């Protein structure tokens, strides 16, 4: 099977790019990446000028690579959705099988979107892939007629190289928050939650890993509130990222909305208990109390109350660490997710074909 996947620049390390970068070592089929859209973080106002080039390159690769299935990767609510639908129309007009993998799912956008336009395009695809059961139900309710498949994001197998779960002794002193530093990721709630805990547990620390438009404002907020022992590392990858996971004792993720947040899966693989919210694909598997806590709240006081038992009970925390590590290794490793996605694409590629 020859698969052509449209991806953003892997140098940008966004959610979609990170997903396919992590899967690149584990494909069994002939998988080719086709970079579309902006190639740099700043000065991308003229990215649209790349579109004619991207379209021509896309068509050439379709033909030269003898593609069996095309995989497109839009987000519902992203302004580039129209661009991905353009690639969908081109591929279908040339008689190629097309799968559309919807990564992000903006619920506010979904409530006011032009669903006639969205369905007109999605129903041209041969299959749709999503990251949460709730997304699948919403698409079906809105009128999608094509098969909808569930998958997940992944943990790169190599990220765990050298990690030994026995290092988890149940002590909670360093809380890790890893995400884009944006208001909707719950960054200020994280700072306020930690401030509450710090008054009771003086040796507690908080580490923010990530970059984003709110980083300067968040640093100022922490300084003005005089919240002590907070570290900001910026965006990390490779060994530096691995060390932050190893050095953390608890993972806090209070995003307002997600698809399937890879950072939560990675934290679990490193044996971290997790406090998170009912967002995206987390609702499909996260076991409250077995993996940590999951809540609908956005209240720092509620978050602090949920975390205190894990700070005070080492045996409870150690038990959850082991459970999360085993669960993540059994369900989220990139080597397994690559095979799962290939099987979905193989099924989509056979739709409407006589296989006898």
C-alpha positions as CSV (number, residue, x, y, z in Angstrom):
1,X,0.0,0.0,0.0
2,X,1.3,3.4,-1.0
3,X,0.0,6.2,1.3
4,X,0.5,10.0,0.7
5,X,0.0,12.0,3.8
6,X,-0.4,15.8,3.8
7,X,1.5,17.2,6.8
8,X,2.5,20.6,8.2
9,X,6.2,21.2,8.3
10,X,7.7,18.7,10.8
11,X,10.1,21.5,11.9
12,X,7.2,23.4,13.5
13,X,6.5,20.6,16.0
14,X,2.8,21.4,16.4
15,X,0.3,18.6,17.4
16,X,-0.1,17.1,13.9
17,X,3.5,17.5,12.9
18,X,4.6,15.9,16.2
19,X,2.1,13.0,15.6
20,X,3.5,12.1,12.2
21,X,7.1,12.7,13.2
22,X,6.6,10.2,16.0
23,X,5.0,7.6,13.7
24,X,7.6,8.0,10.9
25,X,9.9,5.2,12.3
26,X,7.1,2.7,12.6
27,X,5.3,2.5,9.3
28,X,5.2,-0.9,7.6
29,X,3.6,0.3,4.4
30,X,5.1,2.7,1.9
31,X,4.2,6.0,3.5
32,X,5.2,9.4,2.0
33,X,4.9,12.8,3.6
34,X,3.9,15.8,1.6
35,X,4.5,19.1,3.5
36,X,1.9,21.8,2.9
37,X,1.2,25.2,4.4
38,X,3.6,27.4,6.3
39,X,7.2,26.4,6.7
40,X,8.2,28.8,9.5
41,X,6.7,30.0,12.8
42,X,6.9,33.8,12.2
43,X,6.2,35.9,9.2
44,X,3.6,33.5,7.8
45,X,1.1,36.1,6.6
46,X,2.0,35.3,3.0
47,X,1.7,31.5,3.3
48,X,-1.2,31.5,0.9
49,X,1.4,32.3,-1.9
50,X,2.7,28.7,-1.3
51,X,-0.7,27.2,-2.2
52,X,-0.2,27.0,-6.0
53,X,3.2,25.3,-5.5
54,X,1.7,22.9,-2.9
55,X,-1.2,22.0,-5.2
56,X,1.2,21.2,-8.1
57,X,3.5,19.2,-5.9
58,X,0.5,17.3,-4.5
59,X,-0.7,16.3,-7.9
60,X,2.8,15.3,-9.1
61,X,3.3,13.1,-6.0
62,X,-0.1,11.5,-6.4
63,X,0.8,10.3,-9.9
64,X,4.6,9.6,-9.5
65,X,4.2,7.7,-6.2
66,X,1.3,5.6,-7.6
67,X,-0.7,6.5,-4.5
68,X,-3.3,4.1,-3.2
69,X,-4.7,6.2,-0.4
70,X,-4.4,9.9,0.5
71,X,-4.5,11.0,4.1
72,X,-5.5,14.6,4.8
73,X,-5.2,16.2,8.3
74,X,-7.5,19.2,8.9
75,X,-8.8,20.5,12.2
76,X,-12.5,21.5,12.6
77,X,-12.4,25.2,13.2
78,X,-8.9,25.8,11.8
79,X,-8.8,28.6,9.1
80,X,-6.9,26.2,6.8
81,X,-9.9,23.8,6.6
82,X,-10.8,25.2,3.1
83,X,-7.3,24.3,1.9
84,X,-7.6,20.7,3.0
85,X,-11.0,20.5,1.3
86,X,-9.3,21.7,-1.9
87,X,-6.8,18.8,-1.7
88,X,-9.8,16.5,-1.1
89,X,-11.6,17.7,-4.2
90,X,-8.4,17.4,-6.3
91,X,-7.6,13.9,-5.1
92,X,-11.2,12.7,-5.7
93,X,-11.4,14.3,-9.1
94,X,-8.3,12.2,-10.0
95,X,-10.1,9.0,-8.7
96,X,-7.9,8.5,-5.6
97,X,-9.1,7.1,-2.3
98,X,-9.1,9.7,0.4
99,X,-9.2,9.5,4.2
100,X,-9.7,12.7,6.2
101,X,-8.2,12.6,9.7
102,X,-9.8,15.4,11.8
103,X,-7.3,16.2,14.6
104,X,-8.7,19.3,16.3
105,X,-12.4,19.6,17.1
106,X,-13.5,23.1,18.1
107,X,-16.9,22.8,19.7
108,X,-17.6,26.5,19.6
109,X,-17.0,26.4,15.8
110,X,-19.1,23.3,15.5
111,X,-22.1,25.0,16.9
112,X,-22.1,27.9,14.4
113,X,-20.3,26.3,11.4
114,X,-21.8,26.0,7.9
115,X,-22.4,22.2,8.1
116,X,-23.9,22.1,4.6
117,X,-20.4,23.2,3.3
118,X,-18.5,20.8,5.6
119,X,-20.7,17.8,4.8
120,X,-20.6,18.6,1.1
121,X,-16.8,18.0,1.3
122,X,-16.5,15.3,4.0
123,X,-19.0,13.1,2.3
124,X,-16.7,13.1,-0.8
125,X,-14.1,11.3,1.3
126,X,-14.0,7.5,1.5
127,X,-13.6,7.6,5.3
128,X,-13.1,9.9,8.2
129,X,-10.8,9.4,11.2
130,X,-11.3,11.1,14.6
131,X,-9.7,11.1,18.0
132,X,-12.8,10.8,20.3
133,X,-16.2,9.0,20.4
134,X,-17.8,12.4,21.0
135,X,-16.4,13.7,17.7
136,X,-17.7,10.6,15.9
137,X,-21.2,11.0,17.3
138,X,-21.3,14.7,16.4
139,X,-20.3,14.0,12.8
140,X,-22.9,11.3,12.5
141,X,-25.6,13.6,14.0
142,X,-24.6,16.3,11.6
143,X,-25.1,14.0,8.6
144,X,-21.8,12.4,7.7
145,X,-22.5,9.4,5.5
146,X,-19.1,7.9,5.2
147,X,-17.5,5.5,7.7
148,X,-16.0,7.1,10.8
149,X,-13.0,5.5,12.5
150,X,-11.5,6.0,15.9
151,X,-7.8,6.2,16.6
152,X,-5.5,7.9,19.1
153,X,-2.4,10.0,19.3
154,X,0.8,8.2,20.4
155,X,3.8,7.9,22.6
156,X,7.1,7.6,20.7
157,X,8.6,4.2,21.8
158,X,12.1,5.8,21.9
159,X,11.0,8.5,24.3
160,X,10.9,5.9,27.1
161,X,14.5,4.6,26.4
162,X,16.3,4.2,29.7
163,X,13.2,4.8,31.8
164,X,12.5,2.5,34.7
165,X,9.2,2.7,36.5
166,X,10.8,1.6,39.7
167,X,12.0,5.1,40.2
168,X,8.5,6.2,41.1
169,X,8.4,6.1,44.9
170,X,5.1,8.0,45.4
171,X,6.7,11.3,46.5
172,X,5.0,14.3,44.9
173,X,7.2,17.4,44.9
174,X,7.4,18.6,41.3
175,X,4.2,19.3,39.3
176,X,4.6,19.3,35.6
177,X,2.5,21.4,33.2
178,X,3.4,20.7,29.6
179,X,1.5,22.3,26.7
180,X,1.4,25.4,24.5
181,X,1.4,28.4,26.8
182,X,-2.1,29.7,25.9
183,X,-5.0,30.9,28.1
184,X,-7.3,28.1,26.9
185,X,-4.8,25.4,28.1
186,X,-5.6,26.4,31.7
187,X,-2.2,28.0,32.4
188,X,-3.5,30.5,34.9
189,X,-5.6,27.9,36.7
190,X,-2.5,25.8,37.0
191,X,-0.6,28.7,38.5
192,X,-3.4,29.4,41.0
193,X,-3.8,25.8,41.9
194,X,-0.1,25.5,42.6
195,X,-0.2,28.7,44.7
196,X,-2.9,27.1,46.9
197,X,-0.9,23.9,47.3
198,X,2.4,25.8,48.0
199,X,0.9,27.3,51.2
200,X,0.4,23.8,52.6
201,X,3.4,22.0,51.0
202,X,6.4,24.4,51.2
203,X,8.8,22.1,49.3
204,X,6.4,21.9,46.2
205,X,7.6,23.1,42.8
206,X,5.9,23.8,39.5
207,X,7.4,23.4,36.0
208,X,5.9,24.9,32.9
209,X,7.2,23.3,29.7
210,X,6.2,24.9,26.4
211,X,6.1,28.1,24.5
212,X,3.2,30.3,23.3
213,X,1.6,33.7,23.0
214,X,0.9,33.9,26.8
215,X,4.4,33.0,28.0
216,X,5.5,36.5,28.9
217,X,2.1,37.3,30.5
218,X,2.2,34.1,32.5
219,X,5.7,34.9,33.9
220,X,4.5,38.3,34.8
221,X,1.4,36.9,36.5
222,X,3.5,34.5,38.6
223,X,5.8,37.3,39.6
224,X,3.0,39.7,40.5
225,X,1.3,37.0,42.6
226,X,4.7,36.2,44.2
227,X,4.3,32.5,43.5
228,X,7.7,30.9,44.4
229,X,9.6,28.0,42.9
230,X,8.0,28.1,39.4
231,X,10.3,27.2,36.4
232,X,9.7,28.0,32.8
233,X,11.7,25.9,30.4
234,X,10.3,27.0,27.0
235,X,9.6,24.4,24.4
236,X,11.6,21.2,24.7
237,X,12.2,18.0,22.7
238,X,14.4,14.9,22.8
239,X,16.5,14.3,25.9
240,X,15.6,17.6,27.5
241,X,11.9,16.7,27.3
242,X,12.6,13.2,28.6
243,X,14.3,14.6,31.7
244,X,11.4,16.8,32.6
245,X,9.1,13.8,32.5
246,X,11.5,11.8,34.6
247,X,12.0,14.7,37.1
248,X,8.3,15.3,37.6
249,X,6.0,13.5,40.1
250,X,2.6,14.6,39.0
251,X,1.1,15.9,35.7
252,X,-1.5,18.7,35.5
253,X,-3.4,19.4,32.3
254,X,-6.4,21.7,32.5
255,X,-7.1,22.5,28.9
256,X,-10.5,23.8,27.9
257,X,-10.7,21.6,24.8
258,X,-8.6,18.9,23.0
259,X,-8.6,16.2,20.5
260,X,-6.4,13.5,22.1
261,X,-3.6,15.3,24.0
262,X,-0.3,13.5,23.4
263,X,1.3,15.0,26.5
264,X,-1.2,13.2,28.8
265,X,-0.3,9.9,27.1
266,X,3.4,10.6,27.5
267,X,3.0,11.6,31.1
268,X,1.2,8.3,31.8
269,X,3.9,6.3,30.1
270,X,6.4,7.9,32.4
271,X,4.3,6.8,35.4
272,X,2.9,10.2,36.3
273,X,-0.5,10.4,38.0
274,X,-2.7,12.9,36.1
275,X,-5.2,15.6,36.9
276,X,-7.1,16.6,33.8
277,X,-10.5,17.6,32.5
278,X,-13.2,15.8,30.5
279,X,-12.0,16.9,27.0
280,X,-11.7,15.1,23.7
281,X,-10.5,11.6,23.6
282,X,-9.6,11.5,27.3
283,X,-13.3,10.9,28.0
284,X,-13.1,7.6,26.1
285,X,-10.4,5.9,28.3
286,X,-9.5,7.9,31.4
287,X,-10.4,6.0,34.6
288,X,-11.1,8.4,37.4
289,X,-9.1,7.6,40.6
290,X,-7.3,4.7,38.8
291,X,-5.2,7.1,36.6
292,X,-5.5,10.2,38.8
293,X,-8.5,12.6,38.6
294,X,-10.6,13.9,35.8
295,X,-13.2,16.7,36.3
296,X,-15.5,19.2,34.6
297,X,-14.3,22.0,36.9
298,X,-12.1,24.9,36.0
299,X,-11.7,25.9,39.7
300,X,-8.2,26.0,41.1
301,X,-9.6,25.3,44.6
302,X,-11.3,22.1,43.2
303,X,-8.0,21.1,41.5
304,X,-6.0,21.6,44.7
305,X,-8.5,19.5,46.7
306,X,-8.3,16.7,44.1
307,X,-4.5,16.7,44.2
308,X,-3.9,16.7,47.9
309,X,-4.6,13.0,48.5
310,X,-1.8,12.1,46.1
311,X,0.6,14.4,47.8
312,X,-0.2,12.9,51.2
313,X,-0.5,9.3,50.3
314,X,2.7,7.8,48.7
315,X,1.3,4.3,48.3
316,X,-1.7,5.6,46.4
317,X,0.5,7.6,44.1
318,X,2.9,4.8,43.6
319,X,0.1,2.4,42.7
320,X,-1.3,4.9,40.1
321,X,2.2,5.4,38.6
322,X,2.6,1.7,37.9
323,X,-1.0,1.4,36.5
324,X,-0.5,4.4,34.2
325,X,2.8,3.2,32.9
326,X,1.5,-0.3,32.1
327,X,-1.7,1.1,30.5
328,X,0.1,3.6,28.3
329,X,2.6,1.0,27.1
330,X,-0.2,-1.4,26.2
331,X,-2.4,1.1,24.4
332,X,-0.5,4.2,23.1
333,X,2.9,3.3,21.8
334,X,3.7,4.6,18.3
335,X,4.6,1.2,16.9
336,X,1.1,0.0,17.7
337,X,-0.7,3.1,16.6
338,X,1.1,3.1,13.2
339,X,-0.2,-0.4,12.6
340,X,-3.7,0.6,13.7
341,X,-3.8,3.6,11.4
342,X,-2.4,1.5,8.5
343,X,-5.2,-1.0,9.0
344,X,-7.8,1.8,8.8
345,X,-6.2,3.2,5.6
346,X,-6.2,-0.3,4.1
347,X,-9.9,-0.7,4.8
348,X,-10.6,2.7,3.3
349,X,-8.5,1.9,0.3
350,X,-10.7,-1.2,-0.3
351,X,-14.0,0.6,0.0
352,X,-16.0,0.2,-3.3
353,X,-13.4,-2.2,-4.8
354,X,-14.0,-5.8,-5.8
355,X,-11.4,-7.6,-3.8
356,X,-12.2,-11.1,-5.2
